[in-house]
Amino acid sequence: MDFTLDDTQSEIAALAAKVLGAEDDPWRALAGSGLLALALPPDLEGDGLGVAEVSQVLTEVGRAAAPVPAYAALALGVLPVETLGTPAQRAEFLPPVAAGEGLLTAALHEPSAPLTADPAASARAANGKWLLDGVKTAVPYAAEATRILTPVTTPHGTAVYLVDPRADGVTLVPTRNSAGTPECTLRLDEVAVEEADLLFDRGAVAALHRFALAGALALGDGLVAGALALTVKHVGERAQFGRPLAAFQAVAGQIADVYVAARTVHLAVTSAVWRLAAGLDADAELDIAAYWLAEEAPKALAICHHLHGGVGVDETYPLHRYSSAVKDLGRALGGAAHRLGRLGERVAG
């Protein structure tokens, strides 16, 4: 099946590309253009759109390798809160994100357990409140966020709580990543939360993971496409022995490999996001696309660096932003081996 963008999504993609390419402060520019409010309901001055349209913004953020917290704010925050939250939660937390003045994020990973569906972090009732304990790893923009969507296991199953990173019992330990963007390990030691902090219980962790995967895939699709475009431009302009690099058969073959990888990732991502946006069962497609991205994107970026030669490792040249972001995104997905294992479990089941 050939998946194409409708007019609305194409217009969103064009506007996002224009904003990201022309502004010194892309995050404020995204907010000013209304692109951060796409998924907000109309009563909160949003457009009432969903994951398909938000994914177009994330793809363009990836294509520009823009240093903005769009993935955390939109895929890990706005989409799940808008879908699962109460009217009061939506009214409190979504408008500041849309205005570029607040952030939301999610704590999806635990030690040696990426995107775990059965959190070791727990919640127990005590004195009319719930107390959270546990450790979460690789939480993007944790210190900057207003709330952290935190999956936990309760006596009644799994649930997601909105945790204030400044609450008593919360410890944030800064950690390093490839891109140098803010990231922390989150430690919870009897952190008291109210019922009003419960995002949703039944099925909330699975829904949060779906939005996280869709957002990561859209961002990764843009990163691979952007790196390919940058490399095509370089080999078309850089000359050796009086000829452009692109004129050499070996170079053309390697660029073709990156193109095939980019198109494969794009098709898999578009299929998965389309199914999720249409309300269909998208879990298998999300797992397939996540594997293709985790497997193919790092190899494609390695070829792009190779074809750039020494220019590719110059920090004043933008290619390192793409490769660093791809590394961090692959880690967020759990890596190619983990994604392949998930597919194996699906087939075996």
Phi, psi and chi 1 to 4 in degrees:
 res  aa     phi    psi   chi1   chi2   chi3   chi4
   1 MET       -  138.0 -178.0 -179.8  -66.4      -
   2 ASP   -96.7  115.5 -177.4   22.5      -      -
   3 PHE   -95.1  130.6  -63.1   92.4      -      -
   4 THR  -127.8  159.9   57.3      -      -      -
   5 LEU   -82.3  139.3  -63.4  179.1      -      -
   6 ASP   -77.8  175.2   63.6   24.2      -      -
   7 ASP   -61.8  -40.3  -69.5  -18.5      -      -
   8 THR   -61.5  -47.3  -60.6      -      -      -
   9 GLN   -64.9  -37.6  -66.5  177.2   50.8      -
  10 SER   -64.6  -40.3  -63.6      -      -      -
  11 GLU   -65.8  -39.4  -69.0  172.0    4.2      -
  12 ILE   -63.3  -45.1  -71.0  169.7      -      -
  13 ALA   -61.3  -42.3      -      -      -      -
  14 ALA   -66.0  -41.9      -      -      -      -
  15 LEU   -65.4  -42.8  176.6   58.0      -      -
  16 ALA   -62.4  -42.8      -      -      -      -
  17 ALA   -61.8  -40.9      -      -      -      -
  18 LYS   -65.4  -45.7  179.1  180.0  179.2 -179.4
  19 VAL   -64.2  -45.2  166.9      -      -      -
  20 LEU   -70.1  -24.5  -69.0  165.1      -      -
  21 GLY   -91.0  -10.9      -      -      -      -
  22 ALA  -120.1   -7.3      -      -      -      -
  23 GLU  -112.3  145.4  -61.1  -69.3  -18.0      -
  24 ASP   -75.4  -29.3  -66.4  -27.7      -      -
  25 ASP  -118.0   84.3 -172.4  -12.7      -      -
  26 PRO   -63.7  -30.8   20.1  -31.1      -      -
  27 TRP   -67.9  -46.3 -173.2 -117.5      -      -
  28 ARG   -63.8  -36.3  -69.7  -69.7 -178.9 -175.0
  29 ALA   -66.8  -40.3      -      -      -      -
  30 LEU   -61.1  -42.7  -75.4  170.7      -      -
  31 ALA   -64.8  -45.4      -      -      -      -
  32 GLY   -63.9  -28.6      -      -      -      -
  33 SER   -81.1   -9.4   67.3      -      -      -
  34 GLY    87.8    1.9      -      -      -      -
  35 LEU   -71.8  -22.4  -70.1  170.6      -      -
  36 LEU   -81.9   -8.7  -59.2 -176.8      -      -
  37 ALA  -104.0    8.2      -      -      -      -
  38 LEU   -56.1  -41.9  -67.5  176.7      -      -
  39 ALA   -90.1   -4.3      -      -      -      -
  40 LEU   -71.2  145.5  -90.8   65.0      -      -
  41 PRO   -68.3  158.1   24.4  -33.0      -      -
  42 PRO   -58.1  -32.4  -27.3   35.4      -      -
  43 ASP   -68.7  -12.7   60.4  -72.0      -      -
  44 LEU  -108.7   22.6  -64.8  178.7      -      -
  45 GLU    65.5   32.7  -60.0 -175.6   -0.7      -
  46 GLY  -104.1 -175.5      -      -      -      -
  47 ASP   -99.4   -5.7  -63.2  -69.6      -      -
  48 GLY    67.0   24.5      -      -      -      -
  49 LEU   -92.5 -172.1  -59.7  174.9      -      -
  50 GLY  -140.1 -150.6      -      -      -      -
  51 VAL   -66.0  -33.3   64.4      -      -      -
  52 ALA   -63.5  -43.7      -      -      -      -
  53 GLU   -73.2  -40.5  -67.9   76.2   19.9      -
  54 VAL   -61.9  -36.3  169.9      -      -      -
  55 SER   -62.4  -33.3  -68.4      -      -      -
  56 GLN   -64.5  -38.9  -68.9  -54.8  -51.2      -
  57 VAL   -63.2  -45.3  176.1      -      -      -
  58 LEU   -65.5  -36.2  -68.4  173.6      -      -
  59 THR   -62.3  -42.3  -64.0      -      -      -
  60 GLU   -70.5  -33.8  -65.0  -52.6  -40.8      -
  61 VAL   -60.3  -42.8  168.5      -      -      -
  62 GLY   -66.3  -41.3      -      -      -      -
  63 ARG   -61.2  -32.3 -161.5 -173.7  -54.6  -86.8
  64 ALA   -92.5   -5.8      -      -      -      -
  65 ALA    46.9   45.8      -      -      -      -
  66 ALA   -75.1  134.3      -      -      -      -
  67 PRO   -81.6   67.1   31.1  -34.2      -      -
  68 VAL  -127.4  154.2  -64.2      -      -      -
  69 PRO   -86.0   40.5   31.4  -35.7      -      -
  70 ALA   -65.5  -40.4      -      -      -      -
  71 TYR   -63.0  -48.5  171.6   61.6      -      -
  72 ALA   -62.8  -48.7      -      -      -      -
  73 ALA   -67.1  -42.3      -      -      -      -
  74 LEU   -91.9  -54.2  -60.8  177.4      -      -
  75 ALA   -76.0  -37.0      -      -      -      -
  76 LEU   -93.4  -11.5  -54.8 -174.8      -      -
  77 GLY  -123.3  -69.7      -      -      -      -
  78 VAL   -62.2  -49.4  168.8      -      -      -
  79 LEU   -61.4  -50.8  -74.3  173.2      -      -
  80 PRO   -67.5  -37.6   17.3  -29.0      -      -
  81 VAL   -67.6  -40.5  169.5      -      -      -
  82 GLU   -64.6  -36.7 -165.4  -76.5  -34.5      -
  83 THR   -80.9  -40.4  -57.2      -      -      -
  84 LEU  -107.3  -16.7  -56.0  171.8      -      -
  85 GLY   -79.0  165.7      -      -      -      -
  86 THR   -80.0  163.3   64.9      -      -      -
  87 PRO   -55.4  -37.8  -28.9   36.6      -      -
  88 ALA   -67.0  -40.9      -      -      -      -
  89 GLN   -65.1  -43.4  -71.0  168.1  -19.8      -
  90 ARG   -61.7  -44.4  -69.2 -164.4  -70.4  -91.5
  91 ALA   -66.1  -31.6      -      -      -      -
  92 GLU   -80.3  -41.5 -179.3  177.7   -0.9      -
  93 PHE  -104.1  -23.1  -61.7  118.6      -      -
  94 LEU   -81.1  -44.8  -63.1 -173.3      -      -
  95 PRO   -57.0  -39.7  -28.6   37.8      -      -
  96 PRO   -62.5  -34.3  -25.7   36.2      -      -
  97 VAL   -67.0  -44.0  177.2      -      -      -
  98 ALA   -60.9  -31.8      -      -      -      -
  99 ALA   -84.1   -3.2      -      -      -      -
 100 GLY    75.9   17.1      -      -      -      -
 101 GLU  -109.6   -5.1  -62.0  170.4   -7.2      -
 102 GLY  -144.7  164.8      -      -      -      -
 103 LEU  -134.9  150.5  -81.0 -179.7      -      -
 104 LEU  -126.0  154.4  -65.0  168.5      -      -
 105 THR  -152.4 -178.7 -170.5      -      -      -
 106 ALA  -140.5  147.7      -      -      -      -
 107 ALA  -103.9   90.3      -      -      -      -
 108 LEU   -93.2  -19.3  -56.0  175.9      -      -
 109 HIS  -116.3  150.6  -45.1  -67.1      -      -
 110 GLU  -128.0  165.8  -65.5 -176.6  -10.9      -
 111 PRO   -52.6  122.2  -28.9   36.8      -      -
 112 SER    60.9   21.7  -58.5      -      -      -
 113 ALA  -144.5   80.0      -      -      -      -
 114 PRO   -71.2  139.2   25.2  -32.7      -      -
 115 LEU    47.3   46.9  -73.1  164.9      -      -
 116 THR   -69.8  134.2  177.8      -      -      -
 117 ALA   -86.5  -13.9      -      -      -      -
 118 ASP  -124.0   81.0  -60.3  -56.6      -      -
 119 PRO   -61.7  139.2  -18.3   30.4      -      -
 120 ALA   -76.7  -27.1      -      -      -      -
 121 ALA   -60.6  139.2      -      -      -      -
 122 SER  -130.7  162.2   61.8      -      -      -
 123 ALA  -130.1  132.9      -      -      -      -
 124 ARG  -133.2  147.1   58.8 -175.7  174.9   86.1
 125 ALA   -79.5  138.9      -      -      -      -
 126 ALA  -160.4  119.7      -      -      -      -
 127 ASN    56.9   41.5  -61.0  -37.8      -      -
 128 GLY    79.2    2.6      -      -      -      -
 129 LYS  -124.8  176.0  -64.8 -175.2  177.3 -178.5
 130 TRP  -112.4  136.4  -71.6   88.4      -      -
 131 LEU  -110.6  125.9  -59.8 -178.9      -      -
 132 LEU  -101.6  136.5  -51.5 -173.0      -      -
 133 ASP  -135.7  146.0  -67.9  -81.0      -      -
 134 GLY   145.9 -178.8      -      -      -      -
 135 VAL  -130.1  131.9  177.3      -      -      -
 136 LYS  -120.7  141.6  -59.9  -71.6 -174.3  175.5
 137 THR  -114.1  158.6   59.5      -      -      -
 138 ALA    51.2   53.5      -      -      -      -
 139 VAL   -92.3  111.8 -176.1      -      -      -
 140 PRO   -72.5  137.9   25.7  -32.9      -      -
 141 TYR    53.2   36.3  -66.5   91.5      -      -
 142 ALA   -63.8  -44.2      -      -      -      -
 143 ALA   -70.6  -25.6      -      -      -      -
 144 GLU   -90.1  -10.9  -66.4   77.5   11.1      -
 145 ALA   -79.8  151.3      -      -      -      -
 146 THR   -75.8  -42.6  -55.7      -      -      -
 147 ARG  -141.9  151.2  -69.1  -69.1 -173.3  -86.3
 148 ILE  -115.0  118.4  -57.8  172.8      -      -
 149 LEU   -71.4  116.5  -78.1   67.8      -      -
 150 THR  -124.3  108.3  -53.5      -      -      -
 151 PRO   -72.7  137.5  -18.8   32.5      -      -
 152 VAL  -141.2  164.9  -63.5      -      -      -
 153 THR  -102.5  129.5  -63.3      -      -      -
 154 THR  -113.5  170.6   76.4      -      -      -
 155 PRO   -60.4  -15.4  -25.4   35.2      -      -
 156 HIS  -109.2    7.3  -48.4  -67.9      -      -
 157 GLY   126.6 -161.1      -      -      -      -
 158 THR   -92.2  156.3   57.7      -      -      -
 159 ALA  -154.4  167.0      -      -      -      -
 160 VAL  -122.9  126.3  176.1      -      -      -
 161 TYR  -111.8  149.5  -82.3   94.5      -      -
 162 LEU   -91.1  105.4  -65.9  164.6      -      -
 163 VAL  -100.2  130.8  173.2      -      -      -
 164 ASP   -79.8  118.7 -175.3  -15.7      -      -
 165 PRO   -64.5  -11.1   22.5  -31.8      -      -
 166 ARG  -102.2    7.2  -71.5  155.2  -72.6  -82.5
 167 ALA   -73.2  157.5      -      -      -      -
 168 ASP   -61.0  136.2  -68.5  -20.3      -      -
 169 GLY    92.3   -6.8      -      -      -      -
 170 VAL   -95.2  127.9  173.0      -      -      -
 171 THR  -122.2  128.2  -58.2      -      -      -
 172 LEU  -110.5  121.4  -62.1  176.7      -      -
 173 VAL  -110.7  110.8 -178.9      -      -      -
 174 PRO   -59.6  138.7  -23.3   34.2      -      -
 175 THR  -128.0  157.5   54.2      -      -      -
 176 ARG   -91.4  148.8  -66.4 -177.9  178.5  -86.6
 177 ASN  -137.2 -179.9   57.4   24.8      -      -
 178 SER   -70.0  -39.6  -65.8      -      -      -
 179 ALA   -82.6  -14.3      -      -      -      -
 180 GLY    78.8   13.9      -      -      -      -
 181 THR   -80.6  156.7   54.5      -      -      -
 182 PRO   -60.5  134.7  -24.3   34.5      -      -
 183 GLU  -157.8  145.1 -179.4 -179.2  -70.1      -
 184 CYS  -141.4  156.1  -71.7      -      -      -
 185 THR   -88.7  132.3  -68.3      -      -      -
 186 LEU  -106.0  122.0  168.0   67.3      -      -
 187 ARG  -111.8  130.1  -60.4 -175.8 -176.2  -83.6
 188 LEU  -114.7  121.3  -54.1  168.9      -      -
 189 ASP  -127.5   92.7 -176.2   11.6      -      -
 190 GLU    52.4   52.1  -64.3 -169.5  -17.9      -
 191 VAL   -79.2  119.0  177.6      -      -      -
 192 ALA   -80.7  129.2      -      -      -      -
 193 VAL  -130.9  153.8  -69.0      -      -      -
 194 GLU   -97.9  169.1  -52.9  -78.5   -7.2      -
 195 GLU   -61.1  -29.9  -74.1  -65.0  -25.4      -
 196 ALA   -66.9  -17.4      -      -      -      -
 197 ASP   -86.9   -7.0  -61.7  -45.0      -      -
 198 LEU   -74.5  118.6  178.0   64.8      -      -
 199 LEU   -71.4  -50.3 -178.0   63.0      -      -
 200 PHE  -177.2  152.8 -169.5   74.2      -      -
 201 ASP  -107.9  -61.5   51.7    0.8      -      -
 202 ARG   -68.0  113.3  -52.8  -64.2  180.0 -174.4
 203 GLY    78.2    5.9      -      -      -      -
 204 ALA   -68.0  -39.1      -      -      -      -
 205 VAL   -64.3  -43.8  174.3      -      -      -
 206 ALA   -63.1  -41.5      -      -      -      -
 207 ALA   -65.1  -41.5      -      -      -      -
 208 LEU   -60.8  -42.5  176.9   57.2      -      -
 209 HIS   -64.4  -37.6  -75.2 -178.6      -      -
 210 ARG   -63.2  -45.3  -69.0 -174.1 -171.3  104.3
 211 PHE   -65.3  -38.8  -73.2  129.3      -      -
 212 ALA   -63.0  -44.2      -      -      -      -
 213 LEU   -65.3  -45.8  -78.3  175.6      -      -
 214 ALA   -60.1  -42.9      -      -      -      -
 215 GLY   -66.5  -42.6      -      -      -      -
 216 ALA   -63.4  -40.1      -      -      -      -
 217 LEU   -66.1  -43.3  -66.5  170.8      -      -
 218 ALA   -63.0  -43.6      -      -      -      -
 219 LEU   -62.2  -44.9 -178.6   64.2      -      -
 220 GLY   -64.4  -37.4      -      -      -      -
 221 ASP   -57.4  -45.5 -178.2   14.6      -      -
 222 GLY   -67.0  -37.9      -      -      -      -
 223 LEU   -62.5  -44.9  -73.4  167.3      -      -
 224 VAL   -66.0  -42.9  176.1      -      -      -
 225 ALA   -64.0  -40.6      -      -      -      -
 226 GLY   -66.0  -41.0      -      -      -      -
 227 ALA   -65.5  -38.4      -      -      -      -
 228 LEU   -62.5  -47.0  171.4   61.2      -      -
 229 ALA   -61.3  -40.6      -      -      -      -
 230 LEU   -63.8  -40.1 -165.2   65.6      -      -
 231 THR   -72.9  -39.9  -53.2      -      -      -
 232 VAL   -59.3  -43.4  167.5      -      -      -
 233 LYS   -62.8  -42.3 -177.5  175.7 -175.4  -65.1
 234 HIS   -64.1  -50.0  174.0   76.3      -      -
 235 VAL   -72.2  -17.8  -61.6      -      -      -
 236 GLY   -80.3  -22.6      -      -      -      -
 237 GLU  -104.8  -29.4  -63.4  174.7  -11.8      -
 238 ARG   -80.3  128.6 -176.4   66.7  176.7  -98.7
 239 ALA  -108.5  143.2      -      -      -      -
 240 GLN  -136.3  134.0  -72.1  -76.2    2.2      -
 241 PHE    54.5   34.3  -53.4  108.9      -      -
 242 GLY    79.8    7.9      -      -      -      -
 243 ARG  -132.3  148.6  -58.7  168.4   60.3 -168.4
 244 PRO   -61.9  145.9  -18.7   30.0      -      -
 245 LEU   -55.6  -33.8  -72.3  175.6      -      -
 246 ALA   -64.9  -17.7      -      -      -      -
 247 ALA   -78.0  -13.0      -      -      -      -
 248 PHE   -84.8  136.3  -67.0   90.9      -      -
 249 GLN   -61.2  -39.8 -175.1  175.4   11.2      -
 250 ALA   -63.3  -40.6      -      -      -      -
 251 VAL   -67.0  -44.5  172.3      -      -      -
 252 ALA   -60.3  -38.6      -      -      -      -
 253 GLY   -65.3  -39.4      -      -      -      -
 254 GLN   -70.1  -39.1  -69.8  178.5   80.4      -
 255 ILE   -62.6  -38.0  -79.8  -70.0      -      -
 256 ALA   -62.7  -37.6      -      -      -      -
 257 ASP   -62.1  -42.7  -71.1  -19.3      -      -
 258 VAL   -66.2  -38.8  177.8      -      -      -
 259 TYR   -61.8  -45.1  174.5   79.8      -      -
 260 VAL   -61.4  -43.4  170.2      -      -      -
 261 ALA   -62.3  -42.9      -      -      -      -
 262 ALA   -63.1  -42.9      -      -      -      -
 263 ARG   -69.5  -36.4  -65.4  -56.4  -61.6  169.1
 264 THR   -63.4  -47.3  -58.8      -      -      -
 265 VAL   -61.1  -44.4  167.0      -      -      -
 266 HIS   -61.0  -44.6  176.6   69.4      -      -
 267 LEU   -64.0  -44.6  178.1   60.2      -      -
 268 ALA   -64.3  -42.1      -      -      -      -
 269 VAL   -66.6  -45.8  170.0      -      -      -
 270 THR   -61.8  -40.8  -55.2      -      -      -
 271 SER   -62.0  -46.3  172.7      -      -      -
 272 ALA   -65.7  -45.3      -      -      -      -
 273 VAL   -66.3  -39.3  171.5      -      -      -
 274 TRP   -59.8  -45.4  175.0   79.3      -      -
 275 ARG   -64.3  -41.6  -72.0 -172.3   65.3   87.5
 276 LEU   -64.0  -43.4 -175.5   60.6      -      -
 277 ALA   -66.6  -30.3      -      -      -      -
 278 ALA   -82.5   -1.8      -      -      -      -
 279 GLY    79.5   16.0      -      -      -      -
 280 LEU   -91.1  166.3  -57.7  173.3      -      -
 281 ASP   -67.9  111.6 -177.0   -4.6      -      -
 282 ALA  -111.9    4.5      -      -      -      -
 283 ASP   -60.7  -44.6  -71.4  -14.4      -      -
 284 ALA   -64.6  -43.2      -      -      -      -
 285 GLU   -66.5  -37.5  -79.0   74.2   13.3      -
 286 LEU   -63.6  -41.4  -72.7  168.3      -      -
 287 ASP   -65.7  -40.8  -78.8  -15.8      -      -
 288 ILE   -64.2  -47.5  -68.8  168.3      -      -
 289 ALA   -64.3  -37.6      -      -      -      -
 290 ALA   -63.9  -38.6      -      -      -      -
 291 TYR   -65.2  -46.8  167.0   69.6      -      -
 292 TRP   -60.8  -41.4  -82.7  115.6      -      -
 293 LEU   -66.2  -47.2 -179.8   62.6      -      -
 294 ALA   -65.0  -31.3      -      -      -      -
 295 GLU   -83.4  -44.0  174.7   69.1   19.8      -
 296 GLU   -92.1  -34.7  -63.5  -63.1  -29.5      -
 297 ALA   -61.9  -46.6      -      -      -      -
 298 PRO   -61.6  -38.3  -24.3   35.6      -      -
 299 LYS   -67.0  -40.2  -66.2 -172.6  -68.4 -172.5
 300 ALA   -63.4  -41.9      -      -      -      -
 301 LEU   -67.6  -32.9  -93.5  -66.5      -      -
 302 ALA   -63.0  -40.5      -      -      -      -
 303 ILE   -65.2  -41.8  -66.2  173.6      -      -
 304 CYS   -59.7  -42.8  -69.7      -      -      -
 305 HIS   -63.6  -42.9  -88.5  -76.5      -      -
 306 HIS   -59.2  -43.7  171.9   70.8      -      -
 307 LEU   -72.0  -20.0  -67.8  176.6      -      -
 308 HIS   -83.5  -18.0  -86.4   85.6      -      -
 309 GLY    64.0 -142.1      -      -      -      -
 310 GLY   -64.9  -26.6      -      -      -      -
 311 VAL   -60.3  -34.3  173.8      -      -      -
 312 GLY   -65.8  -21.2      -      -      -      -
 313 VAL  -103.8    6.7  -64.3      -      -      -
 314 ASP   -78.0  124.6 -173.0  -22.3      -      -
 315 GLU   -69.1  -14.6   65.8  177.0    9.0      -
 316 THR   -84.4   -6.1   64.6      -      -      -
 317 TYR  -102.4  141.3 -171.7   78.3      -      -
 318 PRO   -75.0   -8.2   24.6  -33.5      -      -
 319 LEU   -60.2  -33.9 -175.4   59.3      -      -
 320 HIS   -63.4  -26.3   71.3   90.9      -      -
 321 ARG   -66.4  -36.9  -58.9 -153.7  -48.9  -94.7
 322 TYR   -69.5  -48.8  -67.5   89.8      -      -
 323 SER   -67.0  -37.7   55.1      -      -      -
 324 SER   -65.1  -43.9  -63.6      -      -      -
 325 ALA   -64.8  -38.1      -      -      -      -
 326 VAL   -63.8  -40.1  162.1      -      -      -
 327 LYS   -61.4  -46.0  -71.2  178.0 -178.2  178.0
 328 ASP   -66.0  -36.9  -71.1  -25.6      -      -
 329 LEU   -68.5  -40.7 -154.3   55.4      -      -
 330 GLY   -60.8  -38.4      -      -      -      -
 331 ARG   -66.2  -39.0  179.7  168.9   54.8   92.8
 332 ALA   -64.6  -29.9      -      -      -      -
 333 LEU   -81.5  -10.7  -66.6  171.8      -      -
 334 GLY    97.7   -3.3      -      -      -      -
 335 GLY    90.0  160.8      -      -      -      -
 336 ALA   -63.7  -39.9      -      -      -      -
 337 ALA   -64.0  -41.5      -      -      -      -
 338 HIS   -64.4  -44.0  172.3   72.1      -      -
 339 ARG   -65.2  -37.7  -58.2  -45.7  -46.2 -176.8
 340 LEU   -66.6  -37.4 -173.8   60.5      -      -
 341 GLY   -61.9  -39.0      -      -      -      -
 342 ARG   -62.5  -40.4  -72.6  -68.3  -58.5  -90.0
 343 LEU   -66.8  -38.5  -71.9  174.6      -      -
 344 GLY   -61.8  -41.3      -      -      -      -
 345 GLU   -62.9  -37.4  -67.9  170.0    3.5      -
 346 ARG   -65.2  -42.6 -176.5  175.3  -66.8  -81.1
 347 VAL   -67.3  -42.9  172.6      -      -      -
 348 ALA   -67.2  -31.0      -      -      -      -
 349 GLY   -76.9      -      -      -      -      -
